[in-house]
C-alpha cells in the first residue's frame, strides 16, 4: 500500500510486499539494495519496532546498503592492497542495511542497522537520534508541503488578496535552512510559493510574495513570512557603509519575532504575481504569437554498427582497460567503486570510491527570509532520490545501457527509477596527433573515445547533469552541467532592481547565488595507502635577472610539499603559483622520472570561493566550502567510513556538526602513506542573466584526474589511428576533401 505522493514524476514505479521476501546472495558486495531487499529490510524493522518498542507509527526516510569494510571487499574481488602483490585472503562479508525513520506521532528520529542472516534480515541495533537531529527530507515530505499550504485558510486568504485561487497555488518544499525562532526538534520546511494558470504552465513565472513555514509531522502551516522589498535610497540606508545605492522597506535584515506581524515588519504593500507566461514546453511555446521553432537543423545520429565497446555484468562495467562497479545511492546519486586499470596485464587500482558527497547553494540576498535559502541538495534531499528516469534518444544518445535505482518510501515500499543511470560511448575529438612538417614527412592522428556514466537530477527548479567520463589515456573526468529554471522572487512594479539579484523579466527577480560541490575521493593509487603532494610552480628562488643562476630571468621550477598531518589537511588554491595536488603511492617510483606514481587533480577552472562570510551560518553549516581541498585519514567503524563533509544529518543543523570535515582535519594524525580521503570543493558563482530565463542553458564545471608518473609512457599509443569511412565532405560538389590516406596517416 502506498500514498499518492510515493512516486514523483522522476520515478518509474513502486514495489511493495505484504510479507518478508527471501533474497538471493549478493552478486557483488557493493551492489545496492534491490527493491526486494528494501521491502524486506523495511518489514524487518517494522516488525521489530512493533514487538519491542513503544513506537506506534513508522515513517521510513532512508534504507540503504551499509558497505562492508574496504579490505574485505578488496579481498573478495582479489584486488591487492599494493599493486604487484598477492591479494589478501577472502573473509566473510555480511550484507547490512542502514535505515533512518521518523516516529510519525512524536517526530522523534531513529537509526537502525540491519544484517542479512541467511535469508532473513535481523535488526542489530536501534538508536534514537539526539533531539534536534533530523534525517534527510523525503520526496513525499517535499510533495506534502504543497498539499499542506493549499488547505491552510491563511494561505488561501493571502493568495486571494493578490488574485490567486486555491487550485492555482503551488509550492516547492525547501529545507528551512537556519531559523532559530523555531524549536530544533520540530521537523519543518519552508514553502516557496507560486501560482500556475494552467496544468503544465511554467509556475516559476508567477512567484508570490510570502513564504509559509510548515510542520511535516503535524502537517500544518505554523508561520508565514514576508520579505521586505527594495526602495530608493533616502538620506540614510541600511547599506550606507556597504556603498549600495538602495534601501529596504524594513528596519533590519533580521527576522521579526514570531509574535510580531510579519507583513507589518516588512513594511510594504502586498505584491501580486506577474501575469505573463514564460513557458518552455513545446506545445505551449507553439501557442505563443510570433514563436517559431528552428527549421535548419539536420539530423545527427550516433551510430555504432558493430555494437558498443563496453561490457556490463550486473553493476560491474569494463571498457578499454578500465573496470569498475557502478551503483545508485539515494543520497549521492552515482557511486563508482573499485576503479582499476589493466596496464598490460597488471591490474592497477586507482580509486576505491568516487562520488558527490555534498553540495550547498547559498543565496546572496540578506533580507529575511531569503538567507534561509542555502539548500544542501545532497544532505537535505538526496541527489539520488531526485534522479530522473532517463529517456533514450533525448537524455542519452547512441547505443545506451541503463542501470536502475531504488529508494525507500514512507511506507517501506521501494520507489523504483528504472533507467536512472545511462552508460554510453562518445567521440571526444583527437586523442593525439603529430605531423612531421618536413618535406616528405608523415603524420598520425588518433581519435579519442570516452565512456560516459550519466545521471540527471531535478531539485525543484534546478537540474544537475553528472557525467563521469573515462578516457583511453588514463584520464578520469567529472563534468557537472547545471540547467533548469532559476529560483525567483516577485518584484514590485515600482520597486528598484535589487543589488543582490537580476531582474529577468517584469516582476521577476533572481537572486545571486553559488553552487558549491564537495566531491569525495577515496583513493587507491596502486594500492590502499597513499599520500597527497602539493606542488607550486614558482620562479627560480633567489635568482634575479642577470644572476649567474638565471641570467635572462626565465627559469621556473616546481616546489612540492607532502601534506603530512591532519591539521595541514585543509588546503587553498593559489592561482599565482598555479598550485596543483597529486595523489601518490610512496612505494611506487617511475623508472625514468624517479617520482612516485600518482594521479593529479586538475580543477583550476572549477574553483569558486564561498562569498558568505567565514562566520556566517551557511559557512558554519557547510564548512567544506571554505577550502578547495581537504585531505583526511579514513577511519572505518561499525557504521562505515567517514563520509559526509557537513555531517550525516544535515537538515536544520545550526552549526558545524561534530561528524563534519573540520573535526577530521585537526591534530597530528599522520597523513603519509595512509588510507586517505580527499574532499575536493568545486563550484560556480551564478550572477543570473536574462538569457538564463525561462530555462537556463547549461553551465559547465569540470574536474580532471590525470595520471602523473603512473604509466611508463603515453598509455594510449596502442589506440588504433582514426579511420572513419562514414565521414564525407559536407559539400561534395565543391570540395577537394579526401581521406588523407589510410588511418589519417601518411
Residue pairs with C-beta under 8 A, 6 or more apart in sequence:
1 16
1 411
1 413
2 14
2 16
2 409
2 411
2 413
3 140
3 409
3 410
3 411
5 139
5 140
5 143
5 144
5 147
6 14
6 140
6 409
6 410
6 411
6 413
6 415
7 13
7 14
7 409
7 415
8 139
8 143
10 386
10 387
10 388
10 389
10 417
10 458
11 389
11 415
11 416
11 417
12 389
12 416
12 417
12 418
12 419
13 415
13 416
13 418
14 409
14 413
14 414
14 415
14 416
15 35
15 36
15 38
15 39
15 406
15 413
15 414
15 416
16 39
16 411
16 412
16 413
16 414
17 36
17 39
17 40
17 43
17 413
19 43
20 40
20 43
20 44
20 120
20 121
21 36
21 37
21 39
21 40
21 43
22 40
22 119
23 34
23 36
23 37
23 40
23 116
23 119
26 95
27 314
27 315
28 314
28 315
28 316
28 325
29 67
29 68
29 72
29 73
29 76
29 77
29 93
29 95
30 65
30 67
30 68
30 73
30 315
30 325
30 327
30 337
30 338
31 65
31 314
31 315
31 325
31 327
32 64
32 65
32 315
32 327
32 328
32 329
32 405
32 406
33 41
33 63
33 64
33 65
33 97
33 406
34 406
35 406
35 414
35 416
36 414
37 97
37 121
38 63
38 406
38 407
38 408
38 412
38 413
38 414
39 412
39 413
39 414
40 121
41 63
41 97
41 99
41 114
41 121
42 60
42 63
42 99
42 408
42 412
42 413
43 121
43 412
44 114
44 120
44 121
44 122
44 123
45 58
45 60
45 99
45 101
45 112
45 114
45 123
45 412
46 58
46 412
48 112
48 123
48 126
49 55
49 58
49 126
53 126
55 103
55 105
55 108
55 110
56 103
56 104
56 105
57 103
57 104
57 105
58 101
58 102
58 103
58 104
58 412
59 101
59 102
59 103
59 104
59 138
59 410
60 99
60 100
60 101
60 408
60 409
60 410
60 411
60 412
61 100
61 101
61 102
61 109
61 135
61 136
61 138
61 408
61 410
62 98
62 99
62 100
62 135
62 136
62 330
62 331
62 382
62 407
62 408
63 97
63 98
63 99
63 100
63 407
63 408
63 412
64 97
64 98
64 99
64 329
64 330
64 331
64 407
65 95
65 96
65 97
65 98
66 96
66 97
66 98
66 113
66 639
66 640
67 73
67 640
67 641
68 93
68 94
68 95
68 96
69 636
70 352
70 528
70 636
70 641
70 675
71 81
71 88
71 528
72 90
72 91
72 92
72 93
73 93
73 338
74 80
74 81
74 87
74 88
74 338
74 352
74 528
75 87
75 88
75 89
75 90
75 91
76 90
76 93
77 87
77 338
78 87
79 87
79 338
79 340
79 347
79 349
80 86
80 87
80 88
80 349
80 527
81 87
81 88
81 527
81 528
81 529
82 526
82 527
82 528
82 529
82 585
82 587
83 346
83 347
83 348
83 349
83 526
83 527
83 585
83 588
84 346
94 115
94 116
95 115
95 116
96 113
96 114
96 115
96 116
96 124
97 113
97 114
97 115
97 121
98 111
98 112
98 113
98 639
98 640
99 111
99 112
99 113
99 114
99 408
100 109
100 110
100 111
100 112
100 135
100 136
101 109
101 110
101 112
101 135
102 108
102 109
102 110
102 135
102 187
102 217
103 109
103 110
104 217
106 217
107 185
107 186
107 187
107 217
108 128
108 129
109 128
109 129
109 133
109 134
109 135
109 649
110 126
110 127
110 128
110 129
111 126
111 127
111 129
112 123
112 125
112 126
112 127
113 123
113 124
113 125
113 638
113 639
114 121
114 122
114 123
114 124
115 121
115 122
115 124
116 122
129 135
129 649
131 184
131 185
132 183
132 184
132 185
132 652
133 649
134 187
134 649
134 651
134 652
135 649
135 651
136 331
136 379
136 380
136 381
136 382
136 385
136 649
136 650
136 651
137 173
137 175
137 189
137 216
137 380
137 381
137 651
138 385
138 409
138 410
139 381
139 385
139 386
139 415
140 409
140 410
141 173
141 189
141 216
142 172
142 173
142 189
142 381
142 460
143 173
144 173
144 216
144 219
145 171
145 172
145 173
145 189
145 191
145 214
145 216
146 169
146 170
146 171
146 172
146 173
146 191
147 219
148 191
148 214
148 219
148 220
148 221
149 155
149 169
149 171
149 191
149 193
149 212
149 214
149 221
150 156
150 166
150 167
150 169
150 171
152 212
152 220
152 221
154 221
154 224
155 169
155 193
155 210
155 212
155 221
155 224
156 166
156 169
158 208
158 210
158 224
158 270
159 165
159 166
159 168
159 169
159 193
159 195
159 208
161 270
162 208
162 209
162 270
162 271
162 272
162 273
163 272
163 273
164 195
164 206
164 208
164 273
168 195
168 196
168 197
169 193
169 194
169 195
170 193
170 194
170 195
170 196
170 203
171 191
171 192
171 193
171 194
171 212
172 191
172 192
172 194
172 460
172 461
173 189
173 190
173 191
173 214
173 460
174 189
174 190
174 191
174 192
174 372
174 373
174 375
174 460
175 189
175 190
175 375
175 376
175 380
175 381
175 650
175 651
175 652
176 182
176 188
176 189
176 190
176 213
176 372
176 651
176 652
177 190
177 371
177 372
177 373
177 374
177 375
177 617
177 618
178 371
178 372
178 374
178 617
178 618
178 621
178 654
179 213
179 255
179 369
179 372
180 654
181 223
181 255
181 257
181 258
182 188
182 213
182 222
182 223
182 258
184 652
184 654
186 215
186 217
186 222
187 215
187 216
187 217
187 651
187 652
188 213
188 214
188 215
188 216
188 222
188 652
189 213
189 214
189 216
190 211
190 212
190 213
190 214
190 225
190 369
190 372
191 211
191 212
191 213
191 214
191 221
192 207
192 211
192 460
192 487
193 207
193 208
193 210
193 211
193 212
194 203
194 204
194 206
194 207
194 208
194 273
195 203
195 206
195 208
195 273
196 203
196 206
197 206
197 277
200 281
200 284
201 277
201 279
201 284
202 277
202 278
202 279
202 280
202 485
202 694
204 278
204 461
204 485
204 486
204 487
204 488
204 694
205 274
205 276
205 277
205 278
205 279
205 505
205 508
205 694
206 273
206 274
206 275
207 273
207 274
207 488
207 489
207 490
207 508
208 273
208 490
209 226
209 227
209 270
209 271
209 273
209 489
209 490
210 224
210 225
210 226
210 263
211 224
211 225
211 226
211 227
211 369
212 221
212 223
212 224
212 225
213 221
213 222
213 223
213 224
213 225
214 220
214 221
214 222
215 221
215 222
223 258
223 262
224 262
225 255
225 262
225 368
225 369
226 262
226 263
226 265
226 266
226 268
227 266
227 367
227 368
227 369
227 370
227 489
228 248
228 249
228 250
228 265
228 266
228 267
228 268
228 367
228 368
229 248
229 249
229 266
229 268
229 271
229 491
229 492
229 495
230 246
230 247
230 248
230 249
230 495
230 496
230 497
230 498
231 246
231 247
231 248
231 249
231 495
231 496
232 246
232 247
232 496
233 239
233 245
233 246
233 247
234 247
237 244
237 246
237 247
238 247
238 248
238 251
238 252
238 253
239 245
239 246
239 247
239 499
244 499
245 499
246 496
246 498
246 499
248 367
249 266
249 267
249 268
250 265
250 266
250 267
250 367
250 368
251 267
253 366
253 367
253 368
253 371
254 368
255 368
255 369
256 262
256 265
256 368
263 270
268 492
269 492
271 490
271 491
271 492
271 493
271 495
272 490
273 490
273 507
274 490
274 505
274 506
274 507
274 508
276 505
276 506
276 507
277 284
278 505
278 508
278 693
278 694
279 285
279 288
279 694
280 485
280 694
280 695
282 293
285 291
285 293
286 293
302 397
302 398
302 399
302 426
303 398
303 726
304 398
304 399
304 425
307 399
308 399
308 401
308 424
308 425
309 319
309 320
309 425
309 449
310 317
310 318
310 319
310 320
310 401
310 423
310 425
310 451
311 317
311 318
311 319
312 318
312 401
312 423
315 325
315 326
315 327
315 403
316 323
316 324
316 325
316 326
317 323
317 324
317 325
317 326
317 423
317 451
317 453
319 425
319 451
319 470
320 449
320 451
320 470
320 472
321 341
321 342
321 343
321 472
321 715
322 339
322 340
322 341
322 342
322 451
322 470
323 338
323 339
323 340
323 341
323 342
323 347
324 336
324 337
324 338
324 339
324 340
325 336
325 337
325 338
326 334
326 335
326 336
326 403
326 421
326 423
326 453
327 334
327 335
327 336
327 337
328 334
328 335
328 384
328 387
328 403
328 404
328 405
328 406
328 417
328 420
328 421
329 335
329 355
329 384
330 382
330 384
330 385
330 405
330 407
330 408
331 378
331 379
331 382
331 383
331 384
331 385
332 355
332 356
332 357
332 378
332 383
332 384
332 520
333 355
333 356
333 383
333 384
333 387
333 455
333 457
333 466
334 355
334 356
334 421
334 453
334 455
334 466
334 468
335 353
335 354
335 355
336 351
336 353
336 354
336 355
336 453
336 468
337 352
337 353
337 354
338 349
338 352
338 353
339 349
339 350
339 351
339 352
339 354
339 476
339 524
340 347
340 348
340 349
340 350
341 347
341 348
341 350
341 474
342 348
343 711
343 715
348 526
348 710
349 524
349 525
349 526
349 527
349 528
350 476
350 523
350 524
350 525
350 599
351 476
351 521
351 522
351 523
351 524
351 525
351 705
352 522
352 523
352 524
352 528
353 520
353 521
353 522
354 468
354 476
354 478
354 519
354 520
354 521
354 522
355 519
355 520
356 378
356 383
356 466
356 517
356 518
356 519
356 520
357 378
357 518
357 519
357 520
357 643
357 644
357 645
357 679
358 376
358 378
358 379
358 517
358 518
358 622
358 624
358 644
358 645
358 646
358 650
359 376
359 377
359 378
359 383
359 515
359 516
359 517
359 518
360 374
360 375
360 376
360 377
360 514
360 516
360 618
360 621
360 622
360 625
360 646
361 373
361 374
361 375
361 377
361 462
361 513
361 514
361 515
361 516
362 373
362 374
362 513
362 514
362 516
362 610
362 611
362 612
362 618
362 622
362 625
363 370
363 371
363 373
363 374
363 487
363 511
363 512
363 513
364 500
364 501
364 511
364 512
364 513
364 514
364 611
365 371
365 498
365 500
365 501
365 511
365 512
366 500
370 489
370 511
371 617
371 618
373 487
373 511
373 513
374 617
374 618
374 621
374 622
375 381
375 459
376 621
376 622
376 646
376 650
376 651
377 383
377 386
377 457
377 459
377 462
377 464
379 644
379 646
379 647
379 649
379 650
379 651
380 650
380 651
381 459
382 407
383 457
383 459
383 464
383 466
384 405
384 407
384 420
384 457
385 407
385 415
386 457
386 458
386 459
387 405
387 417
387 420
387 455
387 456
387 457
388 395
388 417
388 420
388 455
388 456
388 457
388 458
389 417
389 418
389 419
389 420
390 396
390 402
390 419
390 420
390 421
390 422
390 454
390 455
390 456
391 419
392 400
392 419
395 422
395 454
395 456
396 422
396 424
396 454
397 424
398 424
398 425
398 426
399 424
399 425
400 422
400 423
400 424
401 422
401 423
401 424
402 418
402 419
402 420
402 421
402 422
402 423
403 419
403 420
403 421
403 422
403 423
404 416
404 417
404 418
404 419
404 420
405 416
405 417
405 420
405 421
406 414
406 415
406 416
406 417
407 414
407 415
408 414
408 415
409 415
420 455
421 453
421 454
421 455
422 452
422 453
422 454
422 455
423 451
423 452
423 453
423 454
424 451
424 452
424 454
425 449
425 450
425 451
425 452
426 449
426 450
426 452
427 447
427 448
427 449
428 447
428 448
428 449
428 450
428 469
428 471
429 447
429 448
430 445
430 446
430 447
430 448
430 722
431 446
431 447
431 448
431 449
431 471
431 472
431 473
431 716
431 719
432 445
432 446
432 473
432 714
432 716
433 443
433 444
433 445
433 446
434 443
434 444
435 441
435 442
435 443
436 442
436 443
442 745
442 746
443 744
443 745
443 746
444 721
444 743
444 744
444 745
445 721
445 722
445 743
445 744
445 745
446 716
446 719
446 720
446 721
446 722
447 722
447 724
448 471
448 472
448 473
448 716
449 472
449 719
450 469
450 470
450 471
450 472
450 477
451 469
451 470
452 467
452 468
452 469
453 467
453 468
453 469
453 470
454 465
454 466
454 467
454 468
455 465
455 466
456 463
456 464
456 465
456 466
457 463
457 464
457 466
458 484
459 484
460 487
461 484
461 485
461 486
461 487
462 482
462 483
462 484
462 485
462 487
463 482
463 483
463 484
464 480
464 481
464 482
465 480
465 481
465 482
465 483
465 698
466 478
466 479
466 480
467 477
467 478
467 479
467 480
467 481
468 476
468 477
468 478
469 476
469 477
469 478
469 479
470 476
471 477
472 715
472 716
472 719
473 707
473 714
473 715
473 716
474 706
474 707
474 710
474 711
474 715
474 716
475 704
475 705
475 706
475 707
476 599
476 704
476 705
477 702
477 703
477 704
477 705
478 519
478 702
478 703
479 700
479 701
479 702
479 703
480 517
480 682
480 700
480 701
480 702
481 698
481 699
481 700
481 701
482 515
482 684
482 686
482 696
482 698
482 699
482 701
483 695
483 696
483 697
483 698
483 699
484 695
484 696
485 694
485 695
485 696
486 504
486 510
486 688
486 692
486 693
486 696
487 510
487 511
487 513
488 504
488 508
488 509
488 510
489 501
489 509
489 510
489 511
490 507
490 508
490 509
491 497
491 498
491 503
491 507
491 508
491 509
492 507
493 507
497 503
497 509
498 509
498 511
500 511
500 512
501 509
501 510
501 511
501 512
501 688
502 509
502 510
502 512
502 687
502 688
502 689
502 690
503 509
504 510
504 688
504 690
504 692
504 693
505 690
505 693
508 693
510 688
510 692
510 693
511 688
512 685
512 686
512 687
512 688
513 685
513 686
514 608
514 610
514 611
514 683
514 684
514 685
514 686
515 683
515 684
515 686
516 608
516 610
516 622
516 624
516 625
516 681
516 682
516 683
517 681
517 682
517 683
517 701
518 624
518 625
518 645
518 646
518 679
518 680
518 681
519 679
519 680
519 681
519 682
519 703
520 643
520 645
520 677
520 678
520 679
521 583
521 677
521 678
521 679
521 680
521 705
522 634
522 641
522 676
522 677
523 530
523 583
523 599
523 676
523 678
524 530
525 583
525 584
525 585
525 597
525 598
525 599
525 710
526 585
526 587
526 588
526 597
526 710
527 585
527 587
527 588
528 675
529 585
529 586
529 587
529 673
529 674
529 675
530 583
530 584
530 585
530 586
530 673
530 674
530 675
530 676
531 562
531 563
531 583
531 584
531 585
531 586
531 596
531 671
531 672
531 673
531 674
531 676
532 562
532 563
532 581
532 582
532 583
532 584
532 631
532 671
532 676
532 678
533 560
533 561
533 562
533 563
533 581
533 582
533 584
533 596
533 598
534 560
534 561
534 562
534 563
534 571
534 579
534 580
534 581
535 558
535 559
535 560
535 561
535 579
535 580
535 581
535 582
536 558
536 559
536 560
536 574
536 577
536 578
536 579
537 556
537 557
537 558
537 559
537 577
537 578
537 579
538 556
538 557
538 558
538 559
538 577
539 553
539 555
539 556
540 549
540 550
540 555
540 556
540 557
542 549
543 549
543 550
543 555
544 550
544 553
545 551
545 552
545 553
546 553
549 555
562 672
563 569
563 571
563 631
563 671
564 670
564 671
564 672
565 667
565 668
565 669
565 670
565 671
566 632
566 633
566 664
566 665
566 666
566 667
566 668
566 669
566 670
566 671
567 665
567 666
567 667
567 668
568 671
569 630
569 631
569 632
569 664
569 665
569 671
570 626
570 627
570 629
570 630
570 661
570 662
570 665
571 581
571 627
571 628
571 629
571 630
571 631
572 627
572 628
572 629
573 579
573 604
573 607
573 628
573 629
575 604
578 604
580 600
580 601
580 602
580 604
581 600
581 601
581 629
582 598
582 599
582 600
582 601
582 708
583 598
583 599
583 600
583 601
583 676
583 678
584 595
584 596
584 597
584 598
584 709
585 596
585 597
585 598
586 596
586 672
586 673
587 673
588 596
588 597
589 595
589 596
589 597
590 596
590 597
590 709
590 710
590 712
591 712
592 712
593 709
595 708
595 709
596 709
597 709
597 710
598 707
598 708
598 709
598 710
599 705
599 706
599 707
599 708
599 710
600 705
600 706
600 707
600 708
601 629
601 678
601 680
601 703
601 704
601 705
602 703
602 704
602 705
602 706
603 628
603 680
603 682
603 702
603 703
603 704
605 702
606 682
606 683
606 684
606 701
606 702
606 703
607 628
607 681
607 682
607 683
608 682
608 683
608 684
608 685
610 618
610 619
610 622
610 625
610 626
611 685
612 618
612 619
613 619
614 626
617 654
619 625
619 626
620 654
620 655
620 656
621 646
621 650
621 653
621 654
621 655
621 656
622 646
623 645
623 646
623 656
623 660
623 661
623 662
624 630
624 645
624 646
624 660
624 661
624 679
624 681
625 681
625 683
627 681
628 680
628 681
629 678
629 679
629 680
629 681
630 645
630 661
630 664
630 665
630 678
630 679
630 681
631 665
631 671
631 676
631 677
631 678
632 642
632 661
632 664
632 665
632 671
632 676
632 677
632 679
633 664
633 669
633 670
633 671
633 674
633 675
633 676
633 677
634 641
634 642
634 675
634 676
634 677
635 641
635 642
641 677
642 664
642 677
644 650
644 659
644 660
645 660
645 661
645 679
646 653
646 656
646 657
646 660
646 661
647 653
647 656
647 657
647 658
647 659
647 660
648 657
648 659
649 657
650 657
656 662
656 663
661 679
680 703
682 701
682 703
683 701
684 699
684 701
686 699
691 697
707 715
720 743
721 743
721 744
721 745
722 743
722 744
723 742
723 743
723 744
727 739
729 735
729 737
740 746
